[in-house]
Amino acid sequence: MKLGFTNYLNNLSILDLSYFHSADESSTVVGGKTSASTSAVSLAGPGYAVAGASSSASGQSTYALTQTNTTVQQSGVFSYSNANAQALAVATSRNQTDTSLTTSSSTYLGINSP
């Protein structure tokens, strides 16, 4: 982030706040005849937000859930983007249980030139 003063008295200008942030996470748990795997990704930048999640479970009894949420707002000189992703997987066989949970979150906050 670079901060600089403009020619105007008492005005602070953000010269470079555009960044691109990617958060990729995944985890796998394997045990016996069960397995659970999840992954999540989120991206946020000026004017966009992207979130994705996946979950997989194998066993006698399985449960898989994915949830994503994105928000993009622009008001006057302010720009805000947020992306959240969550994945959950649970697998059970007899007395063996495997679980996997992954979350990812990205946020962008910018001040646009008037």
Secondary structure, 3 states (H helix, E strand, C coil): CEEEECCCCCCEEEEECCCCEEEEEEEEEEECCEEEEEEEEEEEECCEEEEEEEEEEECCEEEEEEEEEEEEEEECCEEEEEEEEEEEEEEEECCEEEEEEEEEEEEEEEECCC
